Amino acid sequence: MPIFEFVCTECEETFEDLVLSLSKIDEVVCPSCGGSEVKKKMSTFASKPAAGTGSGSFSLGASPSHSCSTGSV
């Protein structure tokens, strides 16, 4: 289900809205002023790092600080 970014031409509020069908995009109203004159913004995706990573990177396997002990048997 696509989430689109909109800007209200009446109060200039920027907001997001879940639009279930592209035919319903003309029915979006501003949550701030209730205005129906809204424009869909060109937005980017993946602008935030993935959840839980903090730095936007990930690693596979053990952390680099982990060392194996090699004791004699």
C-alpha positions as CSV (number, residue, x, y, z in Angstrom):
1,M,0.0,0.0,0.0
2,P,1.7,3.2,-1.1
3,I,2.2,6.1,1.2
4,F,2.5,9.4,-0.6
5,E,3.8,12.8,0.5
6,F,1.6,15.8,-0.2
7,V,1.7,19.5,0.3
8,C,-1.4,21.6,0.9
9,T,-1.6,24.6,-1.4
10,E,-3.8,26.5,1.1
11,C,-1.8,26.2,4.4
12,E,1.5,24.8,3.0
13,E,1.4,21.9,5.4
14,T,3.5,18.8,4.3
15,F,2.0,15.5,5.2
16,E,1.9,11.8,4.3
17,D,-1.2,9.8,3.5
18,L,-1.9,6.1,2.7
19,V,-3.7,5.9,-0.6
20,L,-5.3,2.6,-1.3
21,S,-6.0,3.2,-4.9
22,L,-4.5,5.8,-7.4
23,S,-8.1,6.7,-8.3
24,K,-8.5,7.9,-4.7
25,I,-5.6,10.3,-4.9
26,D,-8.0,13.2,-5.8
27,E,-9.9,12.6,-2.5
28,V,-6.9,13.4,-0.2
29,V,-7.5,16.3,2.2
30,C,-5.1,18.2,4.4
31,P,-5.2,17.0,8.0
32,S,-4.3,20.4,9.2
33,C,-6.8,22.7,7.5
34,G,-9.1,20.3,5.8
35,G,-8.3,21.8,2.4
36,S,-8.8,19.7,-0.7
37,E,-6.2,21.6,-2.8
38,V,-3.2,19.3,-2.3
39,K,-0.3,18.4,-4.5
40,K,1.6,15.1,-4.5
41,K,5.2,15.8,-3.8
42,M,8.1,14.0,-5.5
43,S,9.6,12.0,-2.7
44,T,12.6,9.7,-2.2
45,F,12.6,6.3,-0.6
46,A,15.0,4.7,1.8
47,S,16.0,8.1,3.2
48,K,16.3,6.7,6.7
49,P,18.7,3.9,7.8
50,A,17.2,0.5,8.3
51,A,15.5,-0.1,11.6
52,G,17.8,-1.4,14.3
53,T,21.1,-0.5,12.6
54,G,21.6,3.1,13.8
55,S,24.4,3.7,11.3
56,G,22.7,2.4,8.2
57,S,25.1,-0.5,7.8
58,F,25.0,-4.2,8.7
59,S,27.3,-7.1,9.1
60,L,27.0,-10.8,8.5
61,G,28.6,-13.1,11.1
62,A,30.4,-12.4,14.3
63,S,31.5,-9.0,15.3
64,P,35.1,-8.0,14.5
65,S,35.9,-7.7,18.2
66,H,35.2,-11.3,18.8
67,S,38.2,-13.5,19.1
68,C,38.5,-17.3,19.3
69,S,40.6,-18.8,22.1
70,T,43.0,-21.4,20.9
71,G,43.8,-23.4,24.0
72,S,45.7,-26.6,24.1
73,V,43.7,-29.8,24.6
